[in-house]
Amino acid sequence: MMDKRRELVLRELGLLPLWVPRARVRSGQSAVATEARDTPSTVVSVRGEDARNERILRADWTELKQMVRTCTACPLHAGRKQSVFGVGDERADWLFVGEGPGAEEDARGEPFVGQAGRLLDNMLAAIGLKRGQDVYIANVLKCRPPGNRTPEPLEALRCEPYLLRQIRLIAPKLIVALGKTAASNLLHTEASIGSLRGRLHDFRGTPLIVTYHPAYLLRNLIDKAKAWEDLCYARETMAGLKAVRASPN
């Protein structure tokens, strides 16, 4: 069955219904009518998207960075100064995922370099971590949305294979989703941050913890205490994961 989020985006693009063989047409439904809806351009568009995703999901680091650098898969590429791939230890135990680049990130090509980035560095330091040392930082989007708005579903969907490949290449022990956009896209849920915090989630076999985005914390200082609780929980979780892996069979 098709993922509901992917189905929504394909429908918005006019790429649904998808082509199905005659043998799969439901009893009593006209095969001629089905073929009339499933035009050749629809089939080519969907197959082309699948082929692109397959290429991304087979790429090594060098190929993946080049793909992101030259990506034109959604309209955001037209307004970027440069794409923002990600930064850090490419075999890190910790992966932090944010929303998308801001103006400063767009100018410098690195995630979390503005005021929110300085807060993130302080958050990392509070639990004994440092950017680039056993830590990788990435975003759901690789290009800046206009006015730093929330990513559109199509934009997130087109960028999703890049993030999935980064996660596969890094193979982190723990993912920390920073903010609602990261949590929504990684977990495919519209649940609130409040309901997702304080418990361990699963992302394709990798433990995942949800906390607030640093930019949100700059506007809502009262929730910094909650973020600290989340970081302590993440630190304890990582210690447990390392202990399990270090123990003899």
C-alpha positions as CSV (number, residue, x, y, z in Angstrom):
1,M,0.0,0.0,0.0
2,M,1.3,3.5,-0.9
3,D,2.4,5.7,2.0
4,K,-0.4,8.3,2.7
5,R,2.0,11.2,2.6
6,R,3.4,10.2,-0.8
7,E,-0.1,9.6,-2.1
8,L,-1.2,13.1,-1.0
9,V,1.7,14.8,-2.7
10,L,1.3,12.7,-5.9
11,R,-2.3,13.7,-6.0
12,E,-1.5,17.4,-5.6
13,L,0.9,17.0,-8.6
14,G,-1.9,15.4,-10.7
15,L,0.0,12.1,-10.8
16,L,-2.8,9.9,-9.4
17,P,-4.3,7.5,-10.0
18,L,-1.2,5.4,-10.7
19,W,-1.0,3.0,-13.6
20,V,-2.1,-0.5,-12.9
21,P,-2.0,-3.6,-15.1
22,R,-5.3,-4.8,-16.7
23,A,-5.2,-7.9,-14.5
24,R,-5.5,-5.8,-11.4
25,V,-8.6,-3.9,-12.4
26,R,-11.3,-4.6,-9.9
27,S,-14.2,-6.7,-11.0
28,G,-16.9,-4.7,-12.8
29,Q,-14.5,-1.8,-13.5
30,S,-13.9,-0.8,-17.0
31,A,-10.3,-1.4,-18.1
32,V,-10.8,1.2,-20.9
33,A,-11.8,3.8,-18.3
34,T,-8.8,2.9,-16.1
35,E,-6.4,3.4,-19.1
36,A,-8.0,6.7,-19.9
37,R,-7.2,8.0,-16.5
38,D,-3.7,6.6,-16.4
39,T,-2.0,8.6,-19.1
40,P,1.5,7.8,-20.4
41,S,2.8,11.1,-18.9
42,T,1.6,10.0,-15.5
43,V,3.4,6.6,-15.8
44,V,6.6,8.3,-17.0
45,S,6.5,10.9,-14.2
46,V,6.0,8.3,-11.4
47,R,8.6,5.9,-12.8
48,G,11.1,8.8,-13.2
49,E,10.6,9.8,-9.6
50,D,11.1,6.2,-8.4
51,A,14.3,5.9,-10.6
52,R,15.7,9.1,-9.0
53,N,15.0,7.9,-5.5
54,E,16.7,4.6,-6.3
55,R,19.9,6.4,-7.5
56,I,20.0,8.5,-4.4
57,L,19.6,5.5,-2.1
58,R,22.6,3.8,-3.8
59,A,24.9,6.8,-3.7
60,D,28.1,7.1,-1.7
61,W,29.0,10.3,0.2
62,T,30.7,11.9,-2.8
63,E,27.8,11.1,-5.2
64,L,25.2,12.2,-2.6
65,K,26.8,15.6,-2.0
66,Q,27.0,16.2,-5.7
67,M,23.3,15.2,-6.2
68,V,22.2,17.7,-3.5
69,R,24.5,20.4,-4.8
70,T,22.9,20.2,-8.3
71,C,19.3,19.2,-7.2
72,T,16.4,20.8,-9.1
73,A,13.7,18.4,-7.9
74,C,11.5,21.1,-6.3
75,P,11.0,24.9,-6.8
76,L,13.2,25.8,-3.8
77,H,16.4,25.3,-5.9
78,A,15.6,28.5,-7.8
79,G,15.9,30.7,-4.7
80,R,18.9,29.2,-3.0
81,K,22.4,30.6,-2.8
82,Q,23.6,27.1,-2.2
83,S,22.3,23.8,-0.9
84,V,23.0,22.9,2.8
85,F,23.9,19.2,2.8
86,G,24.9,18.6,6.5
87,V,28.0,18.6,8.6
88,G,29.8,16.5,11.1
89,D,31.3,13.0,11.7
90,E,30.1,10.8,8.9
91,R,30.2,7.7,11.3
92,A,28.7,9.5,14.2
93,D,26.7,7.8,17.0
94,W,24.5,11.0,17.3
95,L,22.4,12.4,14.5
96,F,20.5,15.7,15.0
97,V,17.9,16.5,12.4
98,G,16.4,20.0,12.1
99,E,13.9,21.6,9.7
100,G,15.7,23.5,6.9
101,P,18.3,26.2,6.3
102,G,17.8,29.8,7.2
103,A,19.4,32.8,5.6
104,E,22.8,32.4,7.2
105,E,22.9,28.7,6.5
106,D,21.9,29.4,2.9
107,A,24.8,31.8,2.6
108,R,27.4,29.6,4.3
109,G,26.2,26.2,3.2
110,E,26.2,24.7,6.7
111,P,23.3,23.9,9.0
112,F,22.7,25.7,12.3
113,V,25.3,28.5,12.1
114,G,23.1,31.4,13.2
115,Q,21.7,32.2,16.6
116,A,19.8,28.9,16.7
117,G,23.1,27.2,15.8
118,R,24.9,28.7,18.7
119,L,22.2,27.6,21.0
120,L,22.4,24.1,19.5
121,D,26.2,24.1,20.2
122,N,25.5,25.0,23.8
123,M,22.9,22.2,24.1
124,L,25.4,19.7,22.7
125,A,28.1,21.0,25.2
126,A,25.7,20.6,28.1
127,I,25.7,16.8,27.5
128,G,29.3,16.5,26.7
129,L,29.1,16.7,22.9
130,K,30.7,18.9,20.3
131,R,29.7,19.6,16.7
132,G,31.7,17.4,14.4
133,Q,32.9,15.0,17.1
134,D,30.7,11.9,17.1
135,V,27.9,14.2,16.0
136,Y,26.3,14.8,12.6
137,I,23.8,17.6,12.0
138,A,21.4,17.6,9.0
139,N,18.0,19.0,8.0
140,V,14.8,17.7,6.5
141,L,15.3,20.3,3.6
142,K,18.6,21.0,1.9
143,C,17.4,24.3,0.4
144,R,16.0,27.3,2.2
145,P,12.3,27.9,2.1
146,P,11.3,31.5,1.3
147,G,11.0,33.5,4.5
148,N,12.1,30.4,6.5
149,R,8.5,29.1,6.3
150,T,7.5,25.6,7.1
151,P,8.4,23.1,4.3
152,E,5.6,22.2,2.0
153,P,4.8,18.4,1.7
154,L,6.2,18.2,-1.8
155,E,9.5,19.9,-0.8
156,A,9.9,17.5,2.1
157,L,9.1,14.5,0.0
158,R,11.6,15.4,-2.7
159,C,14.3,15.9,-0.1
160,E,13.4,12.8,1.9
161,P,15.6,10.3,-0.1
162,Y,18.7,12.5,0.6
163,L,18.1,12.4,4.4
164,L,17.3,8.6,4.3
165,R,20.6,8.0,2.5
166,Q,22.5,10.1,5.0
167,I,21.0,8.1,7.8
168,R,21.9,4.9,6.2
169,L,25.5,6.0,5.5
170,I,26.0,7.4,9.0
171,A,24.2,4.5,10.8
172,P,23.8,6.5,14.0
173,K,23.0,4.8,17.3
174,L,20.5,7.6,18.1
175,I,18.5,10.2,16.2
176,V,17.4,13.4,17.8
177,A,14.6,15.2,16.0
178,L,14.7,18.9,16.5
179,G,11.2,20.4,16.3
180,K,7.8,19.4,14.8
181,T,8.9,19.4,11.2
182,A,11.7,17.0,11.8
183,A,9.5,14.8,14.0
184,S,6.6,14.9,11.6
185,N,8.7,13.9,8.6
186,L,10.8,11.2,10.3
187,L,7.9,9.6,12.1
188,H,5.1,10.4,9.6
189,T,2.9,11.8,12.3
190,E,1.1,15.1,13.0
191,A,1.2,14.6,16.7
192,S,2.4,17.6,18.8
193,I,5.9,17.9,20.2
194,G,4.4,17.7,23.7
195,S,2.9,14.3,23.0
196,L,6.1,13.0,21.4
197,R,8.6,14.1,24.0
198,G,9.9,11.9,26.8
199,R,9.7,8.5,25.1
200,L,11.7,6.5,22.7
201,H,10.5,6.2,19.1
202,D,11.7,3.9,16.3
203,F,12.9,5.1,13.0
204,R,13.5,2.1,10.8
205,G,15.3,0.3,13.6
206,T,17.1,3.3,15.0
207,P,16.0,4.8,18.3
208,L,14.7,8.4,18.0
209,I,14.0,11.1,20.5
210,V,12.0,14.3,19.9
211,T,12.8,17.7,21.4
212,Y,12.3,21.4,20.6
213,H,14.0,23.1,17.8
214,P,16.6,25.7,19.0
215,A,14.9,28.5,17.1
216,Y,11.7,27.7,18.9
217,L,13.5,27.8,22.3
218,L,14.9,31.3,21.4
219,R,11.3,32.5,21.3
220,N,10.0,30.4,24.1
221,L,12.5,30.5,26.9
222,I,10.2,28.7,29.3
223,D,10.6,25.5,27.4
224,K,14.4,25.4,27.7
225,A,13.9,23.4,30.9
226,K,11.9,20.8,29.0
227,A,14.6,20.7,26.3
228,W,17.2,20.0,29.0
229,E,15.1,17.1,30.2
230,D,15.0,15.7,26.7
231,L,18.8,16.1,26.4
232,C,19.4,14.3,29.6
233,Y,17.0,11.5,28.5
234,A,19.0,11.3,25.2
235,R,22.3,11.0,27.1
236,E,20.9,8.3,29.3
237,T,19.5,6.5,26.3
238,M,22.8,6.6,24.4
239,A,24.6,5.3,27.5
240,G,22.2,2.4,27.6
241,L,22.6,1.7,23.9
242,K,26.4,1.6,24.2
243,A,26.3,-0.6,27.3
244,V,24.1,-3.1,25.4
245,R,26.4,-3.2,22.4
246,A,29.5,-3.5,24.6
247,S,28.2,-6.4,26.7
248,P,29.3,-9.9,25.8
249,N,26.8,-12.2,24.1
